[in-house]
Amino acid sequence: MEIGIVFRPGLPPEQLPAVARDAEAAGVDQLWLWEDCFLHGGTATAAVALARTERIRVGVGLYPVPLRNPAVIAMEIATLARLFPERFLPTLGHGVLEWMGQVGNRAASPMTMLAEHTTAVRDLLAGREVSTSGRYVHLDRVALDHPPAQVPPVLIGARGPKTLRLAGELADGVLLDSGRTPAEVRSSLAETERGGPGPGFRRIAYLDTHDTPERTLDAVREHAAAGLDTVVLVPPADDPDPRPWLPVAGG
């Protein structure tokens, strides 16, 4: 099992380089970034974190698909995957529907949009030429000139049962949000299994930190036993600095 930590977007982005280096030095396996509206851009912050470190894997959880054309998402992912092989973990998701409405991109069928985007992005990253005319995704003979030699896993951020099943059906992994008990994690992963995930499917979940390192470590073990391969610690919103939690995340 791996342990990660979140750099919350409530922190100024200029703090990210030092936090990324400190997380790597502490032995943390993964650093996760959030593309919350209207804070940090996921690709920009991921590029900074990857460039300032050597080993740690960096995830974006998540890219709200209503904000991007799938060709653009694929271009961004492919660029980082080529520059930093096997270190980037992109996640696609619905986004917060209220925020999507604020920018005029709220979909009538978020599930259809996510399915169409995920399929197109994974095909493009695999080096395929894509022509499709769906409800939301329209591509005409689109192919990446520089697809990654090592295709990164594309995850889906999921909460409800339909999205959990979609992750198992279409994606390379699932990212669960925090606030779930170990029993709820098991139930969510069981729903994902109904989608028929393939070999190497990643099961990752956020976990809110507790009041002490000991209680947080106990919660990590309980969540890992529920079937996760990665637990990502989320510092509290009122004190989002992840550095006090690096010794816990670094094991």
C-alpha positions as CSV (number, residue, x, y, z in Angstrom):
1,M,0.0,0.0,0.0
2,E,1.1,3.6,-0.7
3,I,0.3,6.7,1.2
4,G,-0.1,10.2,-0.3
5,I,-0.9,13.7,0.9
6,V,-2.9,16.5,-0.5
7,F,-1.6,20.0,-1.2
8,R,-4.9,21.9,-0.7
9,P,-5.6,24.7,-3.2
10,G,-6.4,27.0,-0.3
11,L,-2.7,27.4,0.1
12,P,-0.9,29.9,-2.2
13,P,0.6,28.1,-5.2
14,E,4.0,29.6,-4.5
15,Q,4.3,27.3,-1.4
16,L,4.0,24.2,-3.6
17,P,7.6,23.8,-4.7
18,A,8.9,23.6,-1.1
19,V,6.1,21.3,0.0
20,A,6.7,19.0,-2.9
21,R,10.4,18.7,-2.1
22,D,9.6,18.2,1.6
23,A,7.1,15.5,0.8
24,E,9.6,13.6,-1.3
25,A,12.3,14.0,1.3
26,A,9.9,12.6,3.9
27,G,9.3,9.4,1.8
28,V,5.7,10.2,0.8
29,D,4.7,8.1,-2.1
30,Q,2.2,10.5,-3.8
31,L,1.4,14.2,-3.7
32,W,-2.1,15.1,-4.8
33,L,-3.4,18.4,-6.2
34,W,-6.9,19.7,-6.6
35,E,-8.2,21.7,-9.5
36,D,-11.0,23.4,-7.5
37,C,-12.7,26.4,-9.1
38,F,-11.4,29.1,-9.0
39,L,-8.1,28.3,-7.4
40,H,-5.1,26.3,-8.8
41,G,-4.9,25.0,-12.4
42,G,-4.2,21.2,-12.2
43,T,-1.8,20.9,-15.1
44,A,0.3,24.0,-14.1
45,T,0.7,22.8,-10.5
46,A,1.4,19.2,-11.4
47,A,4.1,20.4,-13.8
48,V,5.7,22.5,-11.0
49,A,5.6,19.6,-8.5
50,L,7.0,17.1,-10.9
51,A,9.8,19.4,-12.1
52,R,10.9,20.2,-8.5
53,T,11.1,16.5,-7.5
54,E,12.7,13.3,-8.7
55,R,10.7,10.4,-7.4
56,I,7.3,11.2,-5.9
57,R,4.2,10.5,-8.0
58,V,1.9,13.5,-8.5
59,G,-1.9,13.2,-9.0
60,V,-4.5,15.7,-10.0
61,G,-7.8,14.9,-8.4
62,L,-9.6,16.0,-10.4
63,Y,-9.9,17.5,-13.8
64,P,-13.6,18.6,-14.3
65,V,-14.3,17.5,-17.8
66,P,-16.9,20.2,-18.6
67,L,-14.0,22.8,-18.4
68,R,-11.9,21.1,-21.2
69,N,-12.0,19.6,-24.6
70,P,-10.8,16.0,-24.4
71,A,-8.1,16.7,-27.0
72,V,-6.7,19.5,-24.7
73,I,-6.8,17.2,-21.7
74,A,-5.0,14.5,-23.6
75,M,-2.3,16.9,-24.9
76,E,-1.7,18.1,-21.3
77,I,-1.5,14.6,-19.9
78,A,0.7,13.3,-22.7
79,T,3.2,16.2,-22.2
80,L,3.6,15.5,-18.5
81,A,3.7,11.7,-19.1
82,R,6.5,12.1,-21.6
83,L,8.5,14.5,-19.4
84,F,8.0,12.5,-16.2
85,P,7.3,8.9,-17.1
86,E,5.3,6.8,-14.6
87,R,5.0,9.7,-12.2
88,F,1.7,11.4,-13.2
89,L,-1.8,10.3,-12.1
90,P,-4.5,12.3,-13.8
91,T,-8.1,11.9,-12.7
92,L,-11.2,12.9,-14.6
93,G,-14.5,13.8,-13.0
94,H,-17.8,15.6,-13.2
95,G,-16.6,18.6,-11.2
96,V,-18.8,20.5,-8.8
97,L,-22.0,21.1,-10.7
98,E,-22.6,24.5,-9.2
99,W,-19.2,25.6,-10.3
100,M,-19.8,24.2,-13.8
101,G,-22.9,26.3,-13.9
102,Q,-21.0,29.4,-12.9
103,V,-18.8,29.1,-16.0
104,G,-21.7,28.2,-18.3
105,N,-20.6,24.5,-18.8
106,R,-23.1,22.5,-16.7
107,A,-24.0,19.4,-18.6
108,A,-27.5,18.1,-18.8
109,S,-26.1,14.6,-18.5
110,P,-22.8,14.7,-16.5
111,M,-22.5,10.9,-16.8
112,T,-22.7,10.9,-20.6
113,M,-20.1,13.7,-20.7
114,L,-17.7,11.9,-18.4
115,A,-18.0,8.6,-20.3
116,E,-17.4,10.3,-23.7
117,H,-14.4,12.3,-22.4
118,T,-12.8,9.4,-20.6
119,T,-13.1,7.2,-23.7
120,A,-11.7,9.8,-26.0
121,V,-8.8,10.8,-23.7
122,R,-7.7,7.2,-23.2
123,D,-7.9,6.5,-26.9
124,L,-5.8,9.6,-27.7
125,L,-3.2,8.7,-25.1
126,A,-2.9,5.2,-26.6
127,G,-1.9,6.8,-29.9
128,R,-5.2,6.2,-31.7
129,E,-6.8,8.5,-34.2
130,V,-10.2,9.4,-32.9
131,S,-13.3,10.4,-34.8
132,T,-16.5,10.6,-32.8
133,S,-19.7,12.6,-32.7
134,G,-21.3,12.0,-29.4
135,R,-23.6,14.1,-27.3
136,Y,-20.8,16.2,-25.9
137,V,-17.5,15.1,-27.6
138,H,-17.0,15.8,-31.3
139,L,-13.6,14.9,-32.8
140,D,-12.7,14.6,-36.4
141,R,-9.5,12.6,-37.1
142,V,-7.8,13.8,-34.0
143,A,-4.5,12.1,-33.0
144,L,-1.6,13.2,-30.8
145,D,1.7,13.9,-32.6
146,H,3.5,13.0,-29.4
147,P,1.6,10.3,-27.5
148,P,3.4,9.0,-24.4
149,A,5.5,5.9,-24.8
150,Q,4.4,4.9,-21.3
151,V,0.7,5.7,-21.1
152,P,-0.3,6.9,-17.7
153,P,-3.3,5.5,-15.9
154,V,-6.4,7.6,-16.3
155,L,-8.6,7.5,-13.2
156,I,-12.2,8.6,-12.6
157,G,-13.2,10.4,-9.4
158,A,-16.4,8.8,-8.3
159,R,-19.0,9.2,-5.5
160,G,-22.3,7.8,-6.6
161,P,-23.0,4.2,-7.8
162,K,-23.3,5.0,-11.5
163,T,-20.0,6.9,-11.6
164,L,-18.3,4.1,-9.5
165,R,-19.5,1.5,-12.1
166,L,-18.3,3.8,-14.9
167,A,-14.8,4.0,-13.4
168,G,-14.6,0.2,-13.3
169,E,-15.8,0.0,-16.9
170,L,-13.8,2.7,-18.6
171,A,-10.9,3.9,-16.4
172,D,-7.6,2.6,-15.1
173,G,-8.5,3.4,-11.5
174,V,-11.0,5.1,-9.2
175,L,-10.4,7.9,-6.7
176,L,-12.9,8.1,-3.8
177,D,-13.5,11.3,-1.9
178,S,-13.0,11.6,1.8
179,G,-15.6,11.2,4.5
180,R,-16.2,7.4,4.0
181,T,-16.0,4.8,6.7
182,P,-14.1,1.6,5.9
183,A,-17.4,-0.1,5.4
184,E,-18.4,2.6,2.9
185,V,-15.1,2.2,1.1
186,R,-15.8,-1.5,0.7
187,S,-19.2,-0.8,-0.6
188,S,-17.9,1.7,-3.1
189,L,-15.2,-0.6,-4.3
190,A,-17.8,-3.4,-4.7
191,E,-19.8,-1.1,-6.9
192,T,-16.7,-0.3,-9.0
193,E,-16.2,-4.0,-9.4
194,R,-19.5,-4.3,-11.1
195,G,-18.0,-2.3,-14.0
196,G,-15.5,-5.0,-14.6
197,P,-12.1,-3.3,-14.0
198,G,-9.1,-4.7,-15.8
199,P,-5.7,-5.8,-14.4
200,G,-3.7,-3.1,-12.7
201,F,-6.8,-1.1,-11.7
202,R,-5.9,1.4,-9.0
203,R,-8.1,1.9,-5.9
204,I,-7.3,5.2,-4.2
205,A,-9.2,7.2,-1.6
206,Y,-8.8,10.5,0.2
207,L,-8.8,10.3,4.0
208,D,-9.3,13.3,6.3
209,T,-6.6,13.5,9.0
210,H,-7.6,13.0,12.6
211,D,-6.6,14.9,15.7
212,T,-3.5,12.9,16.4
213,P,-0.9,11.1,14.2
214,E,-1.7,7.8,16.0
215,R,-5.4,8.0,15.2
216,T,-4.7,9.0,11.6
217,L,-2.4,6.0,11.2
218,D,-5.1,3.7,12.6
219,A,-7.6,5.1,10.1
220,V,-5.1,4.6,7.3
221,R,-4.7,0.9,8.2
222,E,-8.5,0.4,8.5
223,H,-9.1,2.0,5.1
224,A,-6.3,0.1,3.5
225,A,-7.8,-3.1,4.8
226,A,-11.1,-2.2,3.1
227,G,-9.4,-2.9,-0.3
228,L,-7.5,0.3,-1.2
229,D,-4.0,0.3,-2.6
230,T,-3.4,4.0,-1.8
231,V,-4.7,6.2,1.0
232,V,-4.2,10.0,0.5
233,L,-4.3,12.2,3.6
234,V,-6.2,15.4,3.5
235,P,-5.2,18.1,6.0
236,P,-8.0,20.1,7.6
237,A,-9.4,23.1,5.7
238,D,-8.7,25.4,8.7
239,D,-5.0,24.4,8.7
240,P,-4.3,23.1,5.2
241,D,-0.5,23.0,5.5
242,P,0.4,19.4,4.8
243,R,3.9,19.5,6.3
244,P,3.0,18.5,9.9
245,W,1.5,15.4,8.4
246,L,4.5,14.4,6.3
247,P,6.0,12.1,8.9
248,V,2.7,10.2,9.0
249,A,2.4,10.0,5.2
250,G,6.0,9.1,4.9
251,G,5.6,6.1,7.1
